[in-house]
Amino acid sequence: MSQDTDAILYAAGFIGDDELFRRMFSANSLIFAYRERFKSSLAKGLDRINGFQYSARSEGALQVVSDKCLSGTFRFTPFLEKLKLKGRGKAPRIIGIPTVRDRVVLHQVHRYLALLFPDNVPKNVASTYVRSVAEDMVDLQGSNTWICCTDIEKFYDSIQQDRLLKLLSKKIKCAEVLSLIAHALQTPTVPQNCRRNFYSSYRQEYGVPQGLAISNILAAIYMADVDRHMSSIPGLTYYRYVDDVLMYGSDLIVAKAYDSVRRRLARRGLTLHGRNSSKTHLGPISERFSYLGYDFLLPHITVRNETFEKFLQAVAAKVSDFKHNFSKRLEKHKYLNQERLIDIFYLELNEKITGAISGNKRYGWMAYFNQITDEKLLHQMDFAVARMVSRVPLLITEGAPSLKKLVRAHHELKFNVRGGYIRDYDLNISVAQKLRFLDARGRVDPDVALTDAQINERYESYVKFILAKMYADEGEIY
């Protein structure tokens, strides 16, 4: 019986929490989740094994995992620490990378939580919030509206684990699920090569580890009462995306709302930045304010300086990589020549400029910042990208592919998203189409025969890699 069937049976009331848990954590369900979601994953946890490498042992290993989950004895391997820099003078964000085995379990825990707490599943990505805000701003400019934008200090790190587990236990009656979540919260995130006897020193009594499949939904459940109350205040529009809070309404309502949300967060162990903090803005809509990487000075909507600079730095890194590794790639991939490597460079750089479509979703820097009205900035960025490329003689030889433009990508994303200017991965349906795509990107040797399964696997792996980098472009914005 499929996992979708289990969800339908639970939603219809034919099975309860315990039976849902037994079905979702059966060996067959775990194996299905692994094959569907993680078999082609390149991510490695502390055991240094990726999805491909785990394949040989998956069936037997996941049977053991199932037995342990159902008996309440499963324990997570410490998560591998990955530091995400946030800028000079700021502490890096600590991301935990689970092993493949643990990612399967956490994926199932997330699915379980999503069925029991459907109202708390984060339904919007940051770009959706920004789109709604930008549309509101068009109608509100020139009014007496006041804006408050601020954020929660050390949000994930400050969540009280005991309080969170109590909130979960009000609805979850299955002890084994609560045990899994408790152990995930208490599992330390450790640096690579950390000695086993030091693991315990990294265990945290507070907080939700970042980077796990369950991190966002647990944080949403923790904040549900606050969000519900703030959203119900008459005359106030309230948005919260992770730790970023935006509210607007009349000056009195916004001022009271700020005090209200600050008190409610304090009772939950969370701290909102103070009114005098550089992270908090409270003032009329005519003043400049920022939210989720956007910069508003109505009717002008643009991005912060550091936001577009990071994008240009990423482009510069790609140009530099081509310049310094060109000869090595020719040596390594005998089936490629100079012309092919130049073509591949432009295909990948143009995709970085325009973004891409996959699963009817838009990915990339331009897709996220499609609400800006600052066309002058896009022209400046296009000029900067062209200048970087022009500094590498190989890339401007006669007959070199043309460089795409952020200005046009901005227009196409608004008015002609399926017009062909933006890469649409949804068009690659057949094995033949996927093989042609891989060949164009230099990802297959024409002298090496591949089965349909190998072509599909290689294609899916490459697309995941590309989209992950595009998502990283979005994720760096704030």
C-alpha positions in Angstrom: 0.0 0.0 0.0 1.4 3.4 -1.0 2.3 6.2 1.4 -0.3 8.4 -0.2 -2.9 5.7 0.6 -1.8 5.8 4.3 -2.3 9.6 4.3 -5.7 9.3 2.8 -6.7 6.6 5.3 -5.4 8.7 8.2 -7.2 11.8 7.0 -10.4 9.9 6.6 -10.1 8.5 10.2 -9.7 4.9 9.2 -6.4 4.5 11.0 -5.0 6.3 14.1 -1.6 7.8 15.0 -0.1 4.5 16.1 -1.1 2.6 12.9 0.0 5.5 10.7 3.4 5.3 12.4 3.7 1.6 11.9 2.8 1.9 8.2 5.1 4.9 7.6 8.1 3.3 9.4 7.7 -0.2 8.0 10.8 -1.5 6.1 8.9 -1.2 2.7 8.0 2.5 3.4 11.5 3.4 4.4 13.0 1.7 1.3 10.4 3.4 -0.9 11.3 6.8 0.6 15.0 6.1 0.1 14.6 5.1 -3.6 12.3 8.0 -4.3 14.2 10.8 -2.5 17.7 9.9 -1.6 19.1 7.3 -3.9 20.7 9.9 -6.2 21.7 12.3 -3.4 25.3 13.4 -3.4 25.1 14.7 0.2 27.3 13.0 2.8 26.9 12.9 6.5 29.4 11.9 9.2 29.8 8.4 7.7 30.9 10.0 4.3 28.4 7.9 2.4 26.1 9.4 -0.3 22.9 8.1 -1.7 24.5 6.1 -4.5 27.0 4.4 -2.1 24.2 3.5 0.4 22.3 1.6 -2.3 24.1 -1.7 -1.9 23.2 -2.0 1.8 19.9 -0.1 1.7 17.3 -3.0 2.0 19.0 -4.9 4.9 20.0 -1.7 6.7 16.5 -0.1 6.4 14.9 -3.3 7.7 17.1 -2.8 10.9 16.2 0.9 11.0 12.5 0.0 10.8 12.7 -2.5 13.6 14.5 0.1 15.8 12.0 2.9 15.0 9.0 0.7 15.8 10.6 -0.5 19.0 11.6 3.0 20.1 15.4 2.2 20.2 16.5 4.1 17.1 19.3 6.6 17.6 20.5 9.2 15.1 24.2 9.5 14.1 25.6 12.9 15.0 24.9 15.4 12.3 27.9 16.7 10.3 28.6 20.4 10.9 28.5 22.7 7.9 29.2 26.4 8.6 27.3 28.9 6.5 29.0 32.3 6.6 26.7 35.3 7.2 29.2 38.1 6.7 32.1 39.8 8.5 31.6 40.1 12.2 28.7 37.6 12.3 28.7 34.1 13.7 28.2 31.5 11.0 25.0 29.6 10.8 25.5 26.0 11.8 23.8 23.5 9.5 23.5 19.8 10.4 23.9 17.2 7.6 22.4 13.8 8.6 23.6 10.5 7.1 21.5 9.0 4.3 20.0 6.5 6.8 18.9 9.3 9.1 17.7 11.5 6.3 15.2 8.7 5.4 13.9 8.6 8.9 13.7 12.4 9.3 11.8 12.5 5.9 9.2 10.1 7.3 9.0 12.0 10.6 8.3 15.2 8.6 5.6 13.5 6.6 4.0 12.2 9.8 4.1 15.7 11.4 2.6 17.2 8.2 -0.4 14.9 8.5 -1.0 15.6 12.1 -0.3 19.3 11.9 -1.5 20.3 8.4 -2.0 23.9 9.4 1.6 24.3 10.5 3.3 23.0 7.3 5.2 26.0 5.9 3.3 26.5 2.6 5.2 29.5 1.3 8.7 30.1 0.3 10.3 33.5 0.9 9.5 34.7 -2.7 5.8 34.1 -2.2 5.8 36.4 0.9 7.7 39.1 -0.9 5.4 38.9 -3.9 2.4 39.5 -1.6 4.2 42.3 0.2 5.2 44.0 -3.0 1.6 43.8 -4.4 0.3 45.4 -1.1 2.9 48.2 -1.3 1.6 49.3 -4.7 -1.8 50.0 -3.1 -0.5 51.4 0.1 2.1 54.0 -1.1 1.1 57.5 -0.2 -1.1 56.3 2.7 -0.6 56.8 6.4 0.4 53.1 6.9 3.3 52.3 9.3 5.7 49.5 8.8 7.6 47.4 11.4 10.2 44.9 10.2 12.4 43.1 12.6 13.6 39.6 13.4 14.0 37.1 16.2 17.4 36.7 17.6 19.0 33.3 17.3 15.6 31.8 16.5 16.3 28.1 16.0 19.0 28.1 18.7 16.6 29.5 21.3 13.6 27.2 20.9 12.9 25.4 24.2 13.0 21.7 23.5 10.9 20.8 26.5 8.2 23.2 25.6 8.2 22.1 22.0 7.8 18.4 23.0 4.9 19.3 25.3 3.2 21.1 22.4 3.7 18.0 20.2 2.5 15.6 22.8 -0.9 17.4 23.0 -1.7 16.0 19.5 0.8 13.1 19.1 -0.1 10.1 21.3 2.4 7.8 19.7 5.4 7.5 22.1 7.8 6.2 19.5 7.3 9.3 17.3 7.9 11.6 20.3 11.0 9.6 21.1 12.4 10.0 17.6 11.8 13.7 17.6 13.3 14.1 21.1 16.5 12.2 20.0 16.7 14.3 16.8 16.7 17.5 18.9 19.3 16.1 21.3 21.6 14.7 18.6 24.8 16.8 18.5 26.1 18.5 15.3 29.8 17.9 15.2 32.7 19.0 13.0 34.3 16.5 10.6 36.9 14.3 12.2 35.6 15.0 15.7 36.6 12.2 18.1 33.7 10.1 19.4 34.5 10.8 23.0 33.9 14.6 22.3 30.5 14.2 20.8 28.7 14.8 24.0 30.3 18.3 24.4 28.4 19.4 21.2 25.0 18.4 22.5 22.6 21.3 23.0 19.9 21.6 25.7 18.1 24.3 23.7 17.3 24.8 20.1 16.3 22.9 16.9 19.2 21.7 14.7 19.1 23.6 11.4 19.1 21.8 8.1 17.0 18.8 9.0 13.8 17.8 7.2 11.8 18.5 10.4 13.5 21.8 11.4 11.0 24.1 9.7 7.8 22.4 10.6 8.9 22.0 14.3 9.7 25.8 14.4 6.3 26.5 12.8 4.5 24.4 15.4 6.4 26.2 18.1 5.3 29.6 16.7 1.8 28.6 15.8 0.0 30.3 18.7 2.0 33.5 18.2 1.3 33.6 14.5 -2.4 32.9 15.0 -2.8 35.7 17.5 -0.9 38.3 15.5 -2.7 37.4 12.3 -6.1 37.9 14.0 -5.4 41.5 15.1 -7.9 43.8 13.3 -6.2 46.3 11.0 -2.8 44.6 11.1 -1.1 42.7 8.3 1.4 40.2 9.7 4.0 38.1 8.0 6.7 35.9 9.5 9.1 33.9 7.4 11.4 31.9 9.8 12.9 34.6 12.0 11.9 37.6 9.8 8.8 39.5 10.9 7.0 42.2 9.0 3.8 44.0 10.2 1.9 47.0 8.8 -1.2 49.0 9.7 -1.9 52.3 11.5 0.9 53.7 13.7 -0.9 52.9 16.9 -1.8 49.3 15.9 1.7 48.6 14.6 3.3 50.0 17.8 1.0 47.8 20.0 1.6 44.8 17.8 5.4 45.1 18.2 5.0 45.1 22.0 2.6 42.2 21.8 4.7 40.0 19.7 7.7 40.8 21.8 6.0 39.7 25.0 4.6 36.5 23.5 8.0 35.6 22.2 9.7 36.3 25.5 7.3 33.8 27.2 8.6 31.2 24.8 12.3 31.9 25.4 12.7 34.0 22.2 13.9 37.6 21.9 12.8 40.1 19.3 15.4 42.8 18.4 14.7 46.0 20.3 13.4 49.2 18.8 16.8 50.9 18.8 18.5 47.9 17.1 19.7 48.2 13.5 17.7 45.0 12.8 14.4 46.8 13.6 12.6 49.4 11.6 9.4 51.1 12.8 8.1 54.0 10.8 5.9 55.4 8.1 5.7 53.5 4.8 7.4 56.5 3.0 10.6 55.6 4.8 13.1 53.0 3.4 12.7 49.5 4.8 14.0 46.1 4.0 12.5 42.6 4.0 13.9 39.3 2.9 16.6 40.8 0.8 14.4 43.4 -0.9 14.8 47.1 -0.3 11.7 49.3 -0.4 11.6 53.1 -0.9 8.2 53.3 -2.5 7.4 53.3 -5.3 11.0 52.1 -5.8 11.6 48.4 -5.1 15.2 47.1 -5.4 17.7 44.9 -3.5 20.3 45.6 -0.9 23.9 46.3 -2.1 25.3 43.1 -0.5 22.6 41.1 -2.2 23.6 41.9 -5.8 27.3 41.9 -4.9 27.0 38.3 -3.7 25.4 37.3 -7.0 28.3 39.1 -8.9 30.8 37.4 -6.7 29.3 34.0 -7.6 29.5 34.9 -11.3 33.2 36.0 -10.9 33.9 32.6 -9.2 32.5 30.8 -12.1 34.5 32.8 -14.7 37.6 32.3 -12.6 37.0 28.5 -12.3 36.7 28.3 -16.1 40.0 30.3 -16.6 42.1 28.3 -14.2 40.7 24.8 -14.8 40.2 24.9 -18.5 43.4 22.9 -19.3 42.7 20.3 -16.6 39.2 19.7 -17.9 40.5 19.2 -21.5 43.0 16.6 -20.1 40.4 14.9 -17.9 37.6 14.7 -20.5 39.2 13.6 -23.7 35.8 13.7 -25.5 35.6 17.5 -25.0 37.4 20.1 -27.0 37.9 23.8 -26.6 34.7 24.8 -28.4 32.6 22.4 -26.4 34.0 23.6 -23.0 33.2 27.2 -24.0 29.7 26.2 -25.0 29.2 24.4 -21.7 30.4 27.4 -19.8 27.9 29.7 -21.5 25.1 27.2 -21.0 25.7 27.1 -17.3 26.4 30.8 -16.8 23.3 31.8 -18.8 21.2 29.5 -16.7 22.6 31.2 -13.6 21.6 34.5 -15.0 18.0 33.5 -16.1 17.3 30.9 -13.5 15.3 27.7 -14.4 12.0 26.0 -14.2 11.5 22.6 -12.7 8.4 20.9 -11.4 6.5 24.2 -12.3 8.7 26.0 -9.8 11.0 28.9 -10.6 14.6 28.8 -9.3 17.4 31.3 -9.2 18.4 34.8 -8.2 16.3 36.5 -10.8 13.3 34.3 -10.0 13.4 35.4 -6.4 14.0 39.1 -7.1 11.4 39.3 -9.9 9.4 41.9 -7.9 12.1 44.7 -8.2 11.3 47.8 -10.3 15.0 48.8 -10.5 15.8 48.1 -14.1 18.8 50.4 -14.0 20.4 48.0 -11.5 19.8 45.1 -13.8 21.5 46.9 -16.6 24.5 47.6 -14.3 24.7 44.0 -13.3 24.5 42.9 -17.0 27.4 45.2 -17.8 29.4 43.9 -14.8 28.9 40.3 -15.9 29.8 41.0 -19.5 33.0 42.8 -18.4 34.0 39.8 -16.3 33.6 37.5 -19.2 35.5 39.8 -21.6 38.6 39.5 -19.4 39.0 35.9 -20.5 40.2 35.9 -24.2 38.9 32.4 -24.8 35.4 33.4 -23.9 35.1 36.2 -26.4 36.5 34.4 -29.5 34.5 34.9 -32.7 31.5 32.6 -32.7 31.3 32.3 -28.9 27.7 31.9 -27.6 25.9 35.0 -26.6 25.5 36.0 -23.0 22.0 36.3 -21.7 20.7 39.3 -19.8 19.2 39.8 -16.4 17.1 42.6 -17.8 15.4 40.3 -20.3 15.1 37.4 -17.8 13.3 39.8 -15.5 10.8 40.6 -18.2 10.4 37.0 -19.4 9.7 35.8 -15.8 6.9 38.3 -15.5 5.3 38.0 -18.9 6.5 35.0 -20.9 8.0 32.4 -18.5 7.5 29.5 -20.8 8.7 31.4 -23.9 12.0 29.6 -24.2 14.4 32.2 -22.8 14.6 30.4 -19.4 15.7 26.8 -19.1 12.6 24.6 -18.6 13.6 21.2 -17.2 10.0 20.1 -17.4 10.4 19.7 -21.1 12.9 16.9 -20.7 10.6 14.0 -20.5 12.0 11.1 -22.6 15.3 9.3 -22.1 16.4 10.6 -25.5 15.8 14.2 -24.4 17.7 13.7 -21.2 20.6 12.1 -23.0 20.8 15.1 -25.5 20.8 17.5 -22.5 23.6 15.6 -20.7 25.6 15.5 -24.0 25.2 19.2 -24.4 26.5 19.7 -20.9 29.5 17.4 -21.4 28.2 15.0 -18.8 28.4 11.8 -20.9 31.2 10.3 -23.0 29.7 9.4 -26.4 31.9 6.3 -26.6 30.4 4.9 -23.3 27.0 3.2 -23.7 24.5 3.9 -20.9 21.3 2.1 -20.0 18.1 4.1 -19.7 18.3 3.7 -15.9 21.8 5.2 -15.9 20.8 8.1 -18.1 17.8 8.9 -15.8 20.0 8.6 -12.7 22.7 10.8 -14.1 20.2 13.4 -15.4 18.4 13.6 -12.1 21.6 13.9 -10.2 22.9 16.7 -12.4 19.6 18.6 -12.3 19.5 18.3 -8.5 23.0 19.7 -8.3 22.1 22.7 -10.6 18.9 23.5 -8.8 20.6 23.2 -5.4 23.1 25.9 -6.5 20.3 28.1 -7.7 18.5 27.6 -4.4 21.7 28.6 -2.6 21.7 31.8 -4.6 18.2 32.5 -3.2 19.2 31.3 0.3 22.1 33.7 0.5 20.0 36.8 0.1 19.1 37.3 3.8 
